[in-house]
Amino acid sequence: MAASAVSAASSCSHCGTQDVALKRCARCGQEAYCGVECQKAAWRGGHKKDCKAPQPQAPQPQAREETPLPDKFQRRMEIYQKVVASDNAKNWPGVLKWEGSMEELMEGQPDEICRGIIFMFMRAHSMEMLSESFFGRSYAVHEASSVRLGERHIALLGKMQRFRDQGEAICIAASSLDQAGKVKEAYSYYTRARELGAAHGFFSV
């Protein structure tokens, strides 16, 4: 029940004396006394029962500040979500609307993600070809884009050393060219597939 430093309280908690130097109870810090006698009297008079040391307050968890996404990353995510949503809905024009952002979408991404992005645009061109006249200008544009993206897809599979998948992709491209009557180009692709299969021992065409 010792007293602490001088208090700024205005009167003694026991006798009510004012305008004197007071000292607070060192334990609870709630009561202040003008002297030892008042402090002892208050202790015997009931403060002993009421005096309790203040409980330490648990540290309050600091609010976690969410780091805003960089503008470039945020834009990339928004575009990617739109492309995937259009792909899932088989909205091929909706996919192709964002083809100009393909390089941006693939920047810094793992090869498997890049492969998926290329494939989405390649498939959209292929499906649009089915709705166009074989002799129409749009058909030729979609066909050229599909072949170009197909080559990137094939090259990426080679980089990933997924040679069996690479061979299958080459054969699919060859079959498409064959059906389009482009026999010479199709033969070139079949030759590539056969050489790839021979080099890695998985199949021959």
N, C-alpha and C positions, 0 to 999 in steps of 0.2 A: 504493500500500500504506500510505498514511497512516492514522493511528489516529483514531478518532472519540471521542466524549465518554466520560466515565468509565463503566465497565461494572459491572453488579451480579454478574458472574461470580465464583466463589469462589477460583479459582487460575489462574495464568498457563498458557496453552496450550502454552508451550515449556518452561519450567523447572519449572513446578508450584508456584512460590512462592504462598503463601496470605497472607491478611490484609493485602494491599497494594492500593493503588488500581490498577485495571486499565483498559486502554482497548481497546475492540473494534476489529477491522479495519474500516476505513471502507468497504471494498469489499463484502465478503460479510456482515459483521456477525456471523459465526459464531464467530470465534476472538477471544480477549482476551489481552493481554500486559501484563507488569509494567513494561516499558520498551522503548525504541527498539532496544536491542541484541537482546533476545529476539525482537522483531518481525522484525528483519532476518535473524536466524539462522533463524527459522521460514520466512521467505520463501525463503531459499536452500535450506533443507532439504526443500522440497516443497509448501509452502503456495501458492507461486506457481502451481503446476499445478492445485491444487484450488480456488483462490479464484475464485469466480464471483459476479458481482452478481446479486442476486435478480431473478427475472423479474416484471415487473408483472402482477398478476392482472387478467384480463379482468373487467369489471363483470358481476355476475350479474344476469340478467333478473329484474325484480321480478314476483312473482306477481300476475297480473291479478285484481283483485277484481271479481266480477260484481255489478253493481248489481241488487238485487232489484226485481222489478216491483212497482209500486204495487198495493195490494190491489184497488182498483177496476178497474184495467186487467187484472189477472190474472183476476178474476171474469168480466169481459167476454169475454176470450179463451176461457175454459173454456165459457161458455154458447154462444158463436158456434160453437165446434168441435162441440158437441153438436147444435146446430141443423143445421149443414151435414151432419154424419154421418147424422142422421135423414132429411134431405132426399134425400141420395144413396141411402139404403136404402129410399126411398119409404115411410118410417114417418111418415105424416102426423100421427097423434096425438102422436108423439114431437116433431114440429116445433111443433105447436100448444101443447104443454106449456109452451113458453118464450115464447109470444106476449106475456105480461105484461111481459117484459123487452125488448121490441122497441125502445122509446125509449132504453133504456140502451145497447143494442147500436149504435144509430145515432148516439149522442152524439159529436160531434166528427169524424165520419167523412165522407169525400168523398161527393159526391152519387151517384156510380156504385156505391159500396159500399152506401149507404142504399137505392138502387133494388133491388139484389140481395136485401137483407134483406126489404124489403117484398114483393118478388115471391115469396120462399120461403113466407112466411106466407099470402099470397093464394092461391098454388097449393095449399097444404095444405088450405085451406078449400074450394077448388073440387073437389079430389079427394075430400074427405070428403062433399061434397054428392052425389057419384055413388053413394055407398054407403048413402045415406039415402033414406027414402021422401019423395016430393015433398011430401006433406002432413004429414010428421013435424015435431015441434018443432025437432029438431036441424038439419033441412034449412034451416029458416027462419033459424036462428042462423048457420049457415055461409054462407048466401046473403047475409045482411046484412053479415057481416064481410068477405066477398069483395068486395061492392060498395064498402064503406068503404075497404078497402085499395086497391081498384082506382082510386078517386078520388085517393088519395094518390100512387099510381104515376103516374097521368096528370098530376097537378100537378107532380110532380118532373121528369117528362120535359119539361114546358113550361119549368120553371126552367132546365133544362139546354139549352134551345133545340133539343131534338131533336124538331122538330115533326112530321116524318114518322112517327117511332116513336110520338109522342103520338097522332097521328091513327089509327094502326093499333090502339093500345090502346083508343081510344074505340070503334072499330068492333067490336073483340072483345067489349067490354062490351055494346054494342048488340045483337050477335048472341046473346049469352047471355040477355039480357032478352027478346029476341024469341022464342027457343026456350022460355022459361019462360012464354010467353003474356002477358008484360007489354008489350003493344004500345005503349002511350002512352009509357012510360019509354024503350023502345027507340027510338022515333021522336025523342025528345029528344036521345038520344046521337048518332043518325045526323045530326041537324041540326047538332050541335056539330062533328062530323067534317067535314061539308060546308063549314061556315064556316071551319074551320081550314085545310082544303085550299085554299079559295079565297083565303084571306089569304096563304098561303105558296106557292101555285102548284104543288102536287105531285099532287093528285088531287081528285076530287069523288065524292060518294056519291049 
